[in-house]
């Protein structure tokens, strides 16, 4: 099966540190699988997101690697694993939800 893939380039601003820069990323859907989180088990699209960022005003650069599981039935990302050069790993899982009409 052929999955979707896209690229993006965007400018960003960190008002707290008074810095700005650019990030270029590539995202792709890699599979459709079951994922279990505290809120339950969901069929979800697994998306990998890889990018490089450059801080133009404060200096520095790095990589961003993220994986998201988007569950269409819940209409939300139910799990994410993120690893960033400047920040500790950040993993999230959906604890509970109530689908709204």
Buried (B, 14 or more C-beta within 10 A) or exposed (E): EEEEEEEEEEEEEEEEEEBBBBBBBEBBBEEBEEBEBEBBEBEBBBBBBBBBBEBEEEEEBBEBBBBBBBBEEBEBBBBBBBBBEEEEEEEEBBEEBEEEE
